[in-house]
Amino acid sequence: MKKSLILALFSLGILLAFTSCKETVSSGHYVQVGEMSSNMSANLLVQTAVNAAIEEYNAIEMYNVRPDKEAISAFKSFAVTLEQTIEALDLPILGDTWVDLELMNLDQQVIATERLSIE
């Protein structure tokens, strides 16, 4: 009985020693403009609206320290809302107008990218 208990405790100790816990790293995040279509480059009204929304989002997001997974979820929601907001402004827009938004962490790594296709 004593040997079985010692063996069980030894096995448990080995199991715990080899089990890794992945550390969840949290950071502040921000959005920046990536690539854009030539029609987007030529449309200063849409660029201004997109940049203003990004600045407002970044002012809040830089102070929210959270894991990348949560930041990506918030970023995707922001991208959908921004696309709808820009389209609701009813600005003059040529076909094939798009812009890539990049979610960055404070280590300046691209965490996620979303393409806004503005019509």
N, C-alpha and C positions, 0 to 999 in steps of 0.2 A: 504494500500500500504506500509506504514511504517513498519507494523508488518510483512508483507511478506518479505521485504528487511532484516529486523533484523533476521528473521527465516532462510533466505537463507545464510546470513553471519555466523550465528551460526552453521548451518549445514556444511558449508565449513570449518569453524574452527575445528569442530570435525573430519571431514574427513582428514584434514591435520595433526591433532594430532595423529591419529591412523594409518596413512600411514608411513610405515617404508622404509627407504632407506638402502639397503644392502651396506655396505662399501666394496669397492674392495681393498683387501690387496695385496700389491706387495712385492716381495722378490727377492733375488738372488737365484739361483738354481744351483745344481751340480748333476753329475751322478756318481754313484758308482756301482761296481760289486756286484751282489747278489749271489744267488745260481748258481751252474754250474754242468754240467754232469761230470762224472768221465773221459770221453774222453777229455773234455775241460781241466780238471785239469792236465792231462798228457801231453797236447800239449803246451809247453812253447812258441813256435813260434806264435801260434794264440793268446795266452794270452798276449804276448808282444805287438802284433799289436793292440789288443783291448785296452789295458791299455794306449798305446801311443795316440790313438785317443781320449780316454776319457780325458786324461790330457790336450790335446789341446782344446777340447770342453769346459772343466771346466775353463780353463784360460780365455776364453772369456765370458762364461755364468755367472760366479760369479759376473761379473760387470754389467750384464744386469738385472736391477730391473724391473720386470714385474709381472702381475697377473699369478696365477697358470695355468689358462686356456691357456694363450699364451705360457707359458713355456712348457706345455705338448705338444702342437702342434709342437714346435721347437724340443722337445725331440723325438717325434715320427719320425720326418723327419731325425733326426740324426741317430736313430736306423736303419732305412731303408738304409740310405747311408752307414753306417758302415758295415752292413751285406753284401751289394754289394761290398764294398771295400775289405773286408776280403776275400770274395770268388774270387775276381779278382786277388788277390795276388797269387793264385794257390799254396797255402801251402799244405803239406800233412795233410789230415784231415780224421779221422776215422768217421764212421757212428755214429749217435746219439751224435753229438757235439753241445752243446747249452750252453748259458749263459744268465742269467737274469740281465738286467740293471735296476737300480732303480734311478728315479729322486727324488732328495731330495730338500727341501727348507732349508733355513738357520736355521730353528727351528729343523732341523734334523728329519723331518717327511717325510715318503715316500709319494710322490704325485702321482707317476705313475710307472708302471713296464712294461718293454717290454722284451720279450724273443727273443734272436737271435738264430736261428737255422742255424748253419753254415755247409754247405755241400761241 
